[in-house]
Amino acid sequence: MTLQDGARPDLGFGIGLRTAHFPHILEHWPELDWFEILSENFMHTGGRPVRVLDQVAERYPVVMHGVSMNIGSTDPIDMAYLAELAVLRKRCGARMISDHLCWTGVDGTQLHDLLPLPYTEEALAHIAGRVAIVQDTLGERLVLENPSTYLEFTYSPMTEWEFLSALAKSTGCGLLLDVNNIYVSAQNHGFDPHAYLNGISWDHVAYFHLAGHSVYETHLLDTHDTHVCEDVWDLYAEALRLSGGRSTLVEWDANIPEFEEVRAETWKARALSEQHQSQVHA
């Protein structure tokens, strides 16, 4: 079986499809390049959500983004979950399927959180084998996101970017680079986010995420409930320079404002990308 390797659709600039915006989207069919859906929101359900998704997918490209693949766990891969992903992909014509480099449960218990991994050779080999199963089952390349993290293992001889790059090179999987998560984790753990960008395997980066976060006395928290901060915009500009540009998605999942306010963040990302391209071709 041949994977759809090398697939990196040039989708442009989009936002997450959220129920708060359903009425606006269905009434106006606004100018936007693409939508990303949370896969689990459209699985085990019917009625309005999937009817809206059907209409959106007729007009816009769609990418599926999940939180339940549990790729880092020692539990067996959930083949029923993968089968449901495949059905949803066929229904909406998803251009990519993504999830997170993390574990979300063990011994059959779902913990409903994106938990960090030790960045070791043993973990790399374990996850690479699981990625291969997922890709063989789905018949296409899996795209994995760097999560925000709030603790580290005492023994992690690799950095996160080294681990992700090695995983992508060994399996052919794609990478979803969340620029806000890089910034949040860098602040929480004291590493240099610029070193992350300079060390990642850009050939495997499929697209970008941007989002807002909350600032607390002891840490940052990836809350997706506010505007992208200036430091993250600066980091995104550097990512554009290093990568040459990628499709970009703005996440806003709590305290969701009007559609136009979220889309304005997307247009800001587009403006930065256009500025970068004009400088390259000047």
N, C-alpha and C positions, 0 to 999 in steps of 0.2 A: 504494500500500500504506500502511495506517495502522499506525504503531507503537503499542505499548501504552504510550504516554507517560502520564505522571502516575501510573504504577503504582508504588506504594510500599506493599507489603503490610504490615499490622500483624501481624507474626509473633510478637512477644513476645521471649523470651530463650532462647538456645540455645547449643550447643557444636558443635565440629567432630566429625564422625563418623570415629573412628579405630579401626584394627583391634584395638588393645589393649583397647578397650571392647566389642568385638563380643559376647563371652560374657555379660557383664553385661546388655547391652541385650536380647539375645535371650531371656534367662531372666526378666528382671524387667519389661521394657517400662516403664522408669522415667518418672516425671512430668517432662516437659520440653516446651517449646513447639515447638522445631524443631531440625533438624540442617543444617549446611553440609558439603558434601563437596568434596574436592579433585578437580576434574573429571578430571585425568589419571590418578588412581588407579583410575578405573572405565572407562577407555578402553583399547582393545587388550587387554582381559582378559576372563576368564569365571570360572566356578567360584564359589568362596565369596564373594569381594567383591561381585559383582553379585547373588548370591542374597540376601545380607544386605541390600544396598541395596533390593532389591525388597520385602523384608519391612518395612524401616524406612519406605519411602515409602508403604506402605499405612496407616501409623499416624501419621506425623508429616509436616508440611511440610518440603520440602527446597529448599535453595538451592545452586547450583553455583558454585564459585570456582576459577578457573584460574590457571596460571602460565606458559602457553605461547603466548598469543595474539600476543605480540611486536608490540603495537600501535604502538610508537614506532620500529620499524625502517624501513629503506628497502627491505627485501626485500618482494616481493609478499605480500599477505595469503594465508595458507595456507587455501585453500578446502576442502581435504580435512579439515583440522582442524575447520573450522566445521561441516562436514557431520556429523562425529562428535559434536560438541557437540550438534547438533540431535537426533541419535538418542538421546543420553544424556538430554537434556532431556525428550523424549517418554517415555522409559522410566521416569523417576523423577518426572515431573510437576513439574519444578523451577519455583519461583516467581520466581526471578531468575537471571540468568547474569552473573557478575562476573569481572574480571581486574584487572591492575595497569597504572597509567600508567608505562610503562617500555619498554625494549627488552631482549630476551633473546638476540639473535643477529643476525648479518649475513652476507651472502654464503653463505647456506645452512648456516652453522655455528651450532649451538646452544651457548650459553655457560653455560647452567644457573645464571643469576643474574638478579636484577631490577636492571637498570642504569639510572642516572639520565639525564634529558633536559636539554637547554638550554631554558630557558623564554623562547622568542623567538616573534615573530609568525610566522616561517617554520615553526617546529616546530608551532605551533598549527594553522596551515592544513594542514600535512601530516597531522597526526594526526586532525584533524576529518574530512578526506576518508576516512581509513581507518575511522574510527568509523562513518561513513555506510555504507560498504560492509558492515561487520559487521552493522549494524542492519538494513539492507535484506535481507541474506542470511538472518539469523536470524528476521526478522519481529518483532522485539521490541527493547526498549531494552536497551542494554549498560550495565552498571554498572562504573565504574572506581575502583580504590583508590589512594590516595596511598601510595607505598612508603616504607620507611625508606631513607635515603641516607647515604653515607659520604664523598662528595666532591661538589663542585659545579663547574660550568663557569665559566670566567672571565667569560663574557658571558651573563648571564641577566637581561634588563631587567625581567622580571616575577617576582613571587614565585610559589611553588608554588600558593598558594591563589588568586592572581589567574589563573594559567594554568588550573587546574582549573575555576574558576568560568566563565571565558570559554569553555572547551571544552564544558561542560555547557549553557551558554546557546545556543551556536551549533549544537549537534548534538542537543540534547534527551536526551543520555545521563544516566544517574544517577551518583551519587557514593557510594562506600563509604568512609566516613571512619574510618580506623584511628587511634584516639586515641593508642595507644601509639606508632605510627609518627610522629605529629606530635611527641610528646615526645622520642623518640629523635633525630629529625632536628634539632629545635630545640636540643638539647644539643650535637649534633655540629657544627652550623653557626652557632650563636649568634644565632638569631632568637627572637622572642617567641612562644610557642605560643598565647598569648591573642590576639595579633594575627591569627594563623591562623584561630582560631575566629570572631573578629569579622569576618573578611574573606571567609569561604567563602560560597557561594551555598546557603543552607539549603533553598531550594525544591527543589533537585536532590539533596539527600542522602537516599539510600534506606535505609541502615542503618549501624550502627557495628560496628567490631571493637575488642576489648580483648585484651591479651596481656601477658606478662612479657618482660623483657629482661635482658641481662647488662651489668654495669658494668666497664669496663676503665680503665686509667690515662688513656688518651688519647681514648676514645670510648665510646659505648654501642652495643650490638649487639642487634638484634631477633632473639632466639633462641627465643621461644615455649616456654621450658622452666621457667618458674617462675610464681609468683603475680604478679598485677597490683600494681604498687607504688603507694604512697599518692599520690605526685604525679600519677600517671596517673588514679587514682580522682578526685582533685580536678579534673583537667582534664575528665574525663567528666561530673562533676556540672555543670560550666560548660556543656559541650556540650548537656546535657539542658535547661538553662535557656534557652539560645539557640535551640535547635531545637524545643522543646516535647516532645521525646521521639522516639526512633526504636527500631525493632527492634535488638537487640544480640546479638552473637556473641562468645563467649570462645574464643580459639585457644590450644591447648596441644599442641605437636607434638614435643617431645623431653623426655626424663625424665618421661614421662607417668605421673601418679599414678592412683590408683583413680578410678573414675567419679564417686563422690560428692564427692571433693575438687575435681574440675573443675567439677562442677555447683554446688558451693558458691560459686564465683566468679560464676557466672551468677546465682545467687539474690542475691548482693550487688549486682550491677547492677540487678536487679529492685527490690530494696529502695530503692536510690538513686532510681530512676525513680518509685516510688510515693511516696517522700518529696517529690520535686519536684512531683508532681501534687497532693498534699495541700496543699502551700504555695500552689500556683496557685489552688486552689479554696477556700482558707481565707477 
